[in-house]
Amino acid sequence: MKFASRAARVEPFYVMEVAKAASRIAREVSASGRPMVFLNIGEPDFTAPPLVQEAAARAVRDGRTQYTHAVGLDRLRDRIAQWYLDRFAVKVEPHRIVVTAGASAALQLVCLALVEAGDEILMPDPSYPCNRNFVATAEGTPVLVPTTAAERYQLSAAKVREHWGEKTRGVLLASPSNPTGTSIHPEELRRIHEFVQSQDGITLLDEIYLGLSYDDTFGHTGLAIDDRVVSINSFSKYFSMTGWRLGWVVAPEPLVPVLERLAQNLFICPSTVAQYAALACFEPESIAEYERRRAEFRKRRDWFIPELRSMGLEVPVTPDGAFYAWADVSAAFAKLGVANSWDFAFEAMKRAHVAVTPGRDFGTAQTSRFVRFSTASSLAHLEEAAARLREMLAG
């Protein structure tokens, strides 16, 4: 069977490949009394809160399960716009919001609408691997720009200017970022966007972890800068609705009908039941629960990262958002007899029964030294994982 060349350009999602291996090893050790602790997948251990679950059940019971507009329920777009005003003091017109089948669909639609064949999109290295594959499937070329801890693993205006070329179309940034949990300073983001605009380019901003910020310096939406910023967001992380597959784009007005036309053809509409459920996310009772969970994620971060550092697994930059720890584990290579973080991850699964994600997925700039720990698991699981890792490294 002959496959399209675009399929060959998409690399495996190694996070999921490692997850399959972790599940296999977990089955093998299930009877050992030391089951696998999973710190590899970026998924909140909290599920949708009660009002959201009730709203979903009510939608099914009332027969609200047919197609909606391709851009989503008007009521949901209104609620999202109000959230930006209440949370970030940023006014977003509801008609600029396009509800999508997850942030992945949002990124796909945006890339198909804005990226021509051969266009280059600058991205930080490390960064979330699927983002560069959305660019690739739109026939564009993702260009990974190495970043450092001093830069918080984010692009700077100076680096964007340095790497901008004749084929560069724009930038795709994430703030807070996966895998590092670090954000771009608002003023630096403004400088990046101003340069991109001077080149008639596009600023694409992945903000799916925006609600999970822990530092007032960084917890701002890029939409405060300019209406020409294209922001992608999701109900998966802050709103704890991963499997519901619901996200949105805030787009410049001229882009909205293009996204709508593409969505009509590619997706018809987002899940109707998920949309009716998501209306309840913005009720005061739900927001209070989300804020309690945000505090819990911060508590986990504040406990786990010092533990990693104390056993020689250095986290160069304390994350200001999301639920990840980007840890340099190279100090443990000789002790474990491994050559890179990929091998470290498999040793941790086999010896400590702790599943982590090696840096291979996220780029090439020193990523062979790093693993990503997810702190989305309970504090009890984090404590157990830390104890096992400490034992493994001491042995």
C-alpha positions in Angstrom: 0.0 0.0 0.0 1.3 3.4 -0.9 1.0 6.2 1.7 0.9 9.9 1.2 4.2 11.7 1.8 2.6 14.0 4.4 2.0 11.0 6.6 5.7 10.1 6.5 6.6 13.6 7.7 4.7 13.1 10.9 6.9 11.5 13.5 5.5 9.1 16.1 4.1 10.7 19.3 6.7 9.2 21.6 4.7 10.2 24.7 2.1 7.7 23.6 4.6 5.1 22.5 6.2 5.3 26.0 2.7 5.1 27.5 2.1 1.9 25.7 5.3 0.4 27.1 4.5 1.7 30.6 1.1 -0.1 30.4 2.7 -3.3 29.3 5.2 -3.2 32.1 2.4 -2.2 34.5 0.6 -5.4 33.6 3.7 -7.4 34.2 4.3 -6.0 37.7 0.6 -5.7 38.7 0.9 -8.6 41.2 4.2 -7.4 42.6 2.7 -5.2 45.3 4.4 -2.3 43.7 2.2 -1.2 40.9 3.3 1.4 38.3 3.1 5.1 39.2 2.3 7.0 36.1 3.9 10.5 35.9 4.1 10.4 32.1 0.8 11.7 30.7 -0.3 15.4 31.0 -3.8 14.7 32.2 -5.4 16.1 35.3 -6.4 13.4 37.8 -9.5 15.5 38.4 -12.5 14.9 36.2 -15.2 17.3 35.2 -16.9 18.8 38.4 -20.5 17.9 39.4 -22.3 20.8 37.6 -20.5 19.9 34.3 -21.4 16.2 34.6 -25.0 17.1 35.4 -25.2 19.5 32.4 -24.0 16.7 30.1 -26.6 14.2 31.5 -29.3 16.9 31.1 -28.3 17.5 27.5 -28.7 13.8 26.7 -31.9 13.5 28.6 -33.4 16.5 26.9 -32.3 15.4 23.4 -29.8 18.2 22.9 -27.5 16.0 20.8 -27.9 17.2 17.3 -25.5 19.3 15.3 -24.7 22.9 16.4 -23.2 25.6 14.3 -19.7 24.7 13.1 -18.3 27.6 15.3 -20.1 26.4 18.3 -23.1 27.3 20.5 -23.6 31.1 20.7 -24.2 30.7 24.4 -20.9 29.0 24.9 -19.0 31.6 22.9 -20.7 34.3 25.1 -19.6 32.5 28.3 -16.0 32.1 27.0 -15.9 35.8 26.2 -17.2 36.7 29.7 -14.5 34.4 31.2 -11.8 36.5 29.5 -13.3 39.7 30.9 -13.8 38.3 34.4 -10.4 36.5 34.7 -8.1 38.7 32.6 -9.9 42.0 32.2 -9.6 41.5 28.4 -12.7 42.2 26.2 -13.1 39.6 23.5 -16.0 39.8 21.1 -17.9 36.5 21.1 -18.1 36.4 17.3 -14.3 36.1 17.3 -14.5 32.8 19.2 -14.6 29.5 17.3 -15.4 26.5 19.4 -13.5 23.4 18.2 -13.2 19.6 18.7 -10.3 20.2 21.2 -7.3 22.4 20.9 -5.8 19.9 18.4 -8.6 20.7 16.0 -8.1 24.3 16.7 -4.5 24.1 15.8 -5.2 22.1 12.7 -7.8 24.6 11.4 -5.5 27.6 12.1 -2.6 26.0 10.4 -4.6 25.0 7.4 -6.0 28.5 7.1 -2.7 30.4 7.5 0.2 28.2 6.5 1.1 27.7 2.8 3.3 24.9 1.5 6.9 25.8 2.2 6.1 28.4 4.9 8.4 28.2 7.9 7.0 28.6 11.4 9.4 29.3 14.3 9.0 27.4 17.5 11.0 27.0 20.6 13.1 23.8 21.3 11.8 22.2 23.5 8.1 22.4 22.7 5.0 20.2 22.4 5.6 17.8 19.5 2.1 17.7 18.0 2.3 21.5 17.4 5.1 21.1 14.9 3.2 18.2 13.3 0.1 20.5 12.7 2.4 22.8 10.8 3.9 19.9 8.8 0.5 18.4 7.9 -0.4 21.9 6.5 2.7 21.5 4.2 4.6 24.0 6.3 8.0 23.6 7.9 8.4 23.8 11.6 11.7 25.4 12.5 12.9 24.6 16.1 15.0 27.3 17.7 17.1 26.1 20.6 16.3 27.9 23.9 18.0 27.9 27.3 17.1 27.9 30.9 18.1 31.6 31.1 15.4 32.2 28.5 12.9 30.1 30.4 12.9 27.8 27.4 10.9 30.3 25.4 11.7 32.3 22.3 12.8 35.9 22.7 12.3 38.7 20.2 16.0 38.7 19.5 16.0 35.0 18.5 12.9 35.5 16.4 14.6 38.3 14.6 17.8 36.3 14.2 16.0 33.2 12.7 13.5 35.0 10.6 14.1 34.3 6.9 12.5 34.7 3.5 10.2 31.7 4.0 9.2 32.5 7.6 5.5 33.0 8.0 5.3 33.4 11.7 5.8 31.9 15.2 3.9 29.2 17.2 4.5 29.8 20.9 3.0 28.1 24.0 2.6 29.9 27.3 2.7 28.1 29.8 4.6 25.5 27.8 4.5 21.8 27.6 7.0 20.3 28.6 8.6 23.0 30.7 5.7 24.7 32.5 7.3 28.1 31.8 5.6 31.1 30.3 6.8 34.1 28.2 7.0 37.4 30.0 4.2 39.6 28.7 6.6 42.3 27.6 8.8 39.9 25.7 5.7 38.5 24.0 4.7 42.0 23.0 8.2 42.5 21.5 7.9 39.3 19.6 4.5 40.1 18.3 5.5 43.6 17.2 8.4 42.2 15.2 6.3 39.5 13.7 3.7 42.2 12.7 6.5 44.3 11.1 7.2 41.3 8.9 3.5 40.9 8.0 3.6 37.5 9.9 1.3 35.7 12.2 1.6 35.1 16.0 0.0 31.8 17.0 -0.2 31.3 20.7 -1.1 28.0 22.4 -2.6 29.0 25.8 -4.2 25.7 26.8 -2.6 25.9 30.3 -3.4 29.6 30.8 -5.8 28.9 33.6 -3.1 27.0 35.5 -0.7 29.8 36.2 0.8 30.3 39.6 2.7 33.5 39.2 1.0 36.9 38.6 3.9 38.0 36.5 3.0 35.5 33.8 -0.7 34.7 34.1 -1.8 36.9 31.3 -3.4 36.1 27.9 -1.6 37.3 24.8 -5.0 38.6 23.6 -4.3 41.7 25.8 -1.6 42.7 23.4 -3.4 42.9 20.1 -6.5 41.5 18.3 -4.2 40.1 15.6 -2.8 37.5 18.1 -4.4 34.1 17.3 -5.0 32.3 20.7 -5.8 28.6 21.0 -7.3 27.3 24.2 -8.9 24.2 25.6 -11.4 22.8 28.1 -9.0 19.9 28.8 -6.5 21.2 31.4 -7.8 24.0 33.7 -11.4 22.8 33.1 -10.6 19.1 33.6 -12.4 17.9 30.4 -9.7 16.0 28.6 -11.7 13.2 26.9 -14.6 15.6 26.1 -12.5 17.0 23.2 -13.5 20.6 23.3 -11.4 23.7 22.7 -11.6 27.1 21.0 -9.7 29.7 19.0 -9.9 33.5 19.5 -9.2 34.8 16.0 -8.9 38.1 14.2 -12.2 38.9 12.6 -11.2 38.2 9.0 -10.0 34.7 10.0 -13.3 33.6 11.5 -15.2 32.8 8.3 -12.2 30.9 7.0 -12.0 28.8 10.1 -15.8 28.3 9.9 -15.7 27.1 6.3 -12.9 24.6 7.1 -14.6 23.4 10.3 -17.9 22.8 8.4 -16.0 20.5 6.0 -13.6 18.8 8.3 -15.5 18.5 11.6 -19.2 19.5 11.0 -19.2 20.8 14.6 -17.7 20.1 18.0 -19.4 17.6 20.3 -22.9 19.0 21.1 -23.1 17.2 24.5 -19.6 18.5 25.5 -20.6 22.1 24.5 -23.7 22.0 26.7 -21.7 20.5 29.5 -19.0 23.2 29.1 -21.6 25.9 29.8 -21.5 24.8 33.4 -17.8 25.3 33.6 -18.4 29.0 34.1 -20.8 28.8 37.0 -19.4 30.3 40.2 -19.5 26.9 42.0 -17.5 25.3 39.2 -15.0 28.2 39.0 -14.5 27.9 42.8 -13.7 24.2 42.3 -11.3 24.9 39.5 -9.5 27.4 41.7 -9.2 24.8 44.5 -7.7 22.4 42.0 -5.3 25.0 40.8 -4.1 25.5 44.3 -3.7 21.7 44.7 -1.6 21.6 41.5 0.6 24.3 42.9 1.0 22.4 46.1 2.1 19.4 44.2 4.6 21.4 42.2 6.0 23.0 45.4 6.5 19.6 47.0 7.8 17.6 44.1 10.4 19.8 42.5 12.5 20.3 45.6 12.4 16.5 46.0 13.8 16.0 42.5 16.5 18.5 43.1 17.5 16.9 46.3 18.2 13.6 44.6 20.3 15.3 41.8 17.6 15.5 39.2 17.9 19.2 38.5 14.9 21.3 37.3 16.7 24.4 35.9 13.6 26.6 35.8 10.8 26.4 38.3 7.6 26.1 36.3 5.2 29.0 36.7 2.2 27.1 35.3 0.8 23.8 33.9 1.7 20.6 35.8 5.2 19.5 34.6 8.7 19.4 35.8 11.4 19.5 33.0 14.3 17.7 34.8 17.9 17.2 33.7 18.6 13.6 34.7 22.1 13.4 33.1 23.7 13.2 36.6 22.2 9.8 37.0 23.3 8.3 33.7 26.6 6.8 34.9 25.0 5.3 38.1 22.3 3.7 36.1 24.5 2.7 33.2 22.4 4.5 30.6 23.4 7.0 27.8 20.4 9.2 27.6 17.0 10.2 29.0 15.2 7.6 26.8 17.1 4.8 28.5 16.7 6.5 31.9 12.9 6.5 31.4 12.8 2.8 30.7 15.1 2.0 33.6 12.8 4.0 35.9 9.8 2.0 34.6 11.6 -1.4 35.1 13.5 -0.7 38.3 11.3 1.8 40.2 8.0 1.2 38.4 7.7 4.9 37.7 6.6 6.0 34.3 8.0 9.3 33.0 8.4 10.9 29.5 11.8 11.1 27.9 12.8 14.4 26.2 13.0 12.8 22.8 9.6 14.0 21.9 10.1 17.7 22.5 13.0 18.6 20.2 16.8 18.1 19.9 18.3 20.9 22.0 19.8 18.9 24.9 16.5 17.0 25.1 18.5 13.7 25.5 19.4 14.9 29.0 15.9 15.7 30.1 12.7 13.9 31.1 9.3 15.4 31.7 7.5 14.5 35.0 3.8 15.2 35.1 2.7 16.5 38.5 -1.0 16.1 37.5 -1.1 13.0 39.7 -2.1 13.0 43.4 0.4 14.1 46.1 0.4 10.5 47.4 1.5 9.2 44.0 4.2 11.9 43.8 5.5 10.9 47.2 5.6 7.3 46.3 7.3 8.0 43.0 9.9 10.2 44.7 10.7 7.5 47.3 11.1 4.9 44.5 13.3 7.1 42.4 15.5 8.0 45.4 15.9 4.3 46.2 16.8 3.5 42.6 19.4 6.3 42.5 20.9 5.2 45.8 21.2 1.6 44.7 
